[in-house]
Amino acid sequence: MSNPLVRRGLEQGIQAGRSQPPTPSAQELDQMYRMPAAQPRIPQSERVMTYDDVLMKTAACFGVLLVGALVGWFVPVLALPAALVALVLGLVNAFKKEPSPGLILAYAAIEGVFLGGISGIFEASFPGIVVQAVLATLCVFGLMFALFKFKVIRMSARFTKFLMLAVGGYAIFSIVNFFFAMFTGSGGARSVEITLFGITMPLGVVIGIVAVVLASFTLVADFQMIEQGVQHRIPERYSWTCAFSLMVTLVWLYIEILRLLSYFRND
């Protein structure tokens, strides 16, 4: 679940970025150009984040996640314990002031085991649903990125606060509903039948649509967070935080789409 706590880490990065040396003037750049070629390497702590840094860290996270997903796919019994461990690691990473690459990659591996296990279970019940969910997730990602890239959508401070509250509330609901369903053996609130406009459907359909919308806007918040991080020249290490945030959002979006598709396949 994303991402109110993750933004907190980027704010720390922005503050750190403001302490970086200012951009050199044209005269200073000319002096630097005339200096001898052999110069000491810039310390890692002084490097600023770039889009390439975020891209590479995100690719690394998803590479590890896919390896874990293969394990979960073939050993689906690991899905439940992996979900619990991933929840703990996710909260630890979200609350940490400084990003920890090791913990983020560990989260990716464990989350991958859960993702592979749950995907295998859904695929066994609804053949072809995993491919549909992956394609739908990629389409939503591409659409939201295009809308952000061409400045069709931008997050105001007020809407960002609303989104953070909405996502936080949904996260609490999901955790409570998960444990309620696990200990009662029922489907939880999602399985309750409701009637809208004369159509009877599980409440999970409505919840799923709301969750997909929230996850989609959270993607925009992630893109904007990365853009602001690069503009504020935050330290390179925070590219791990951006990668973690993107991964969490995309995994959440995929799971919600997977679950939503299953309701329609049931019919």
HELIX and SHEET records of a PDB file:
HELIX    1   1 PRO A    4  ARG A   18  1                                  15    
HELIX    2   2 ALA A   26  ARG A   34  1                                   9    
HELIX    3   3 GLN A   44  GLU A   46  5                                   3    
HELIX    4   4 TYR A   51  PHE A   74  1                                  24    
HELIX    5   5 PRO A   76  LEU A   78  5                                   3    
HELIX    6   6 ALA A   79  PHE A   95  1                                  17    
HELIX    7   7 PRO A  101  SER A  125  1                                  25    
HELIX    8   8 ILE A  129  LYS A  149  1                                  21    
HELIX    9   9 ALA A  157  THR A  184  1                                  28    
HELIX   10  10 GLY A  188  SER A  191  5                                   4    
HELIX   11  11 LEU A  203  GLN A  231  1                                  29    
HELIX   12  12 GLU A  236  TYR A  238  5                                   3    
HELIX   13  13 SER A  239  ASN A  266  1                                  28    
SHEET    1   A 2 GLU A 193  LEU A 196  0                                        
SHEET    2   A 2 ILE A 199  PRO A 202 -1                                        
END                                                                             
